[in-house]
């Protein structure tokens, strides 16, 4: 028979393993979503740079594809792991976040350039909040993309800013997704 | 008086069972993910999974994903029950109900 200290250590081992498992499952699921967003955001910014007049339509297409992608990834994840990752609460939270973002853009009468800066910074804020609960990788990725976005906003004038955003936002999400997958 | 499960009590097997038990029923973990999670070597992990499988605590499934072989380990109902009893015994020891 073991003593109380050994029993406490064994339970601590169990808790630590379960915590690391949950983090690993969250990272695996989120990394797939980040890879998808990375590609879509890259395409959205590049398309806006090539055809600026149709920028709004490209971004609507990006969000429609991303929503469909989220459902597809969630369904695939459920089929593989039997873990439900995307339910009504997530959809509702996502809608609240988007609605508040639109409210800020309308109220602040943001220009196109300001919106291209605001949305990544706003969304990355939620990544950083997620990091507080689910793992530091979210904080690192969020902080890096916010910093690079703000550097571009201040130092890169005109349309090349969209190219910068394609690389730092789209590319950042893609690289972040790969990094998270390996963590 | 409940007793500790000798098969589960070994530190690496305890980690394996803790991870598998935290998953939904019928969900499993790939060998590579278990290896990363427990920090064990291939040989060590394989040997301990075999011990758990012989006791009927886990089920091991081998399949090909594309061209790569993939081993998935899943906790059985017997394994989940044994793990729950083991944890309950640990808690009793801490509470001083067992000496």
Contacts between the chains, C-beta under 8 A, distances in Angstrom:
chain1	res1	chain2	res2	distance
A	1	B	4	7.3
A	1	B	93	7.5
A	1	B	98	6.9
A	1	B	99	7.5
A	2	B	4	6.9
A	2	B	93	6.5
A	3	B	93	7.5
A	4	B	93	5.9
A	4	B	94	5.3
A	4	B	96	7.1
A	7	B	90	4.4
A	7	B	91	7.7
A	7	B	93	4.0
A	7	B	94	5.0
A	8	B	94	5.8
A	10	B	9	7.6
A	10	B	11	7.9
A	10	B	14	6.2
A	10	B	90	5.5
A	11	B	87	7.2
A	11	B	90	5.4
A	11	B	91	7.3
A	11	B	94	7.3
A	13	B	11	6.7
A	13	B	14	6.1
A	13	B	15	6.3
A	13	B	18	7.3
A	14	B	14	6.6
A	14	B	15	7.8
A	14	B	18	4.2
A	14	B	87	6.9
A	17	B	15	4.7
A	17	B	18	4.3
A	17	B	19	5.3
A	17	B	22	7.8
A	17	B	37	6.7
A	17	B	38	7.5
A	18	B	18	5.8
A	18	B	19	7.1
A	18	B	22	4.6
A	20	B	37	5.9
A	21	B	18	8.0
A	21	B	19	4.8
A	21	B	22	5.5
A	21	B	23	7.8
A	21	B	29	7.9
A	21	B	37	6.0
A	22	B	22	7.2
A	24	B	33	6.8
A	24	B	36	7.4
A	24	B	37	6.5
A	81	B	23	7.5
A	81	B	24	7.8
A	81	B	27	5.4
A	82	B	23	7.5
A	82	B	24	4.5
A	82	B	25	7.8
A	82	B	26	5.9
A	82	B	27	4.0
A	83	B	23	7.4
A	83	B	24	6.0
A	83	B	27	6.6
